[in-house]
Amino acid sequence: MNEELEFILDTAKEAMNAAITHLEKELRTIRAGKATPSMLANVQIDYYGSQTPLSQVANVSTPDARTITIQPWEKNMLQEIEKAIMIANLGFNPMNNGDVIIINVPALTEERRRELAKQAKAETEHAKVGIRNARKEANNDIKKTDVSDDMKKISEADVQTLTDTFVKDIDEKLAVKEKEIMTV
């Protein structure tokens, strides 16, 4: 196969892998009933004037399936962390006992489970759009190459096979996440 066509396929594969990686990150932040430190992964703290991820200013742990504890490395950060969790609008009510912040993760209602499943589905749709955009770019690049029409058709078929593989992977990830969310 032509080097240029291989490069186009590799570029498309990288873009599709990036879409999958982003999807996995987004799905991790959707809670499925069990407390995990990754639920707070997107929380940014105003740490001496700069926005800093929570994990860089405190230890985040889960002593049990319904509780998240946050122990800041500096006691004066307790209020800032509490404020940042409220601003993040995650639906949590942090409690500050002077040493640590405790978050009790409420059990999910059926309605909330459906909302989270819809959110997961929306994230997978975003990932699919990313994959389709990568396919479109690759096909456009293939059309611009100076190779025979047969080589272009073969390359376009390879791009479509790649796309189908990644879309199937996304659908499997969604099925796993929906099952996790809907399990009581």
C-alpha positions, 0 to 999 in steps of 0.5 A: 500500500502507498505510504501516503495512504497508510499515513492517512489511515494511521491519522484516522486511527489516532483521531478515533482512538482519541474519541474513545479515550475522551469517551472513557474519561467522560463515562468515568465521571458519570456516577453509577451509584457507587462512590469513586474518587473519579466523580470529583475528577473535574473539580477545580480549586482556586489554589492561590489564584490558579485553577488546580485539580482537586487531586493536586491539593488533597487526598480523595478516598472512598472509605465505603461505597456511599462516602467520599472523604477529602483530606486537604494537604493544607487546612486553610483549603477546606472552605475553598474545596467545599466551595469548588464542589458546590460550584461543580454542581455534581449534586453533592452536599459536602460536610466540613468537620474541620479536618476533612470534607465528607460527602455522602453519596445518595442512592440513585432514584430510578429517575436519576438512573434514567437521566444518567443513562441518557447522559451516557448515551449523549456522550457516546453520540459525541464520540461517534460524531468524532469518529465520523469526522475522522472518517470524513477527513480521511476519505477527503484526504484519500480523494486528494492523493495521486493513486489509482481509483482502485487504491482509493476505493480499497483505502476508503473501504479500510477507513469504513472498516476502521470506523465500524470497529470503533463504533462497535467498541463505543456501543459496547462501552455504552452497554456496559455503562448503562448496565452499571447505572441501572443496576440497583 
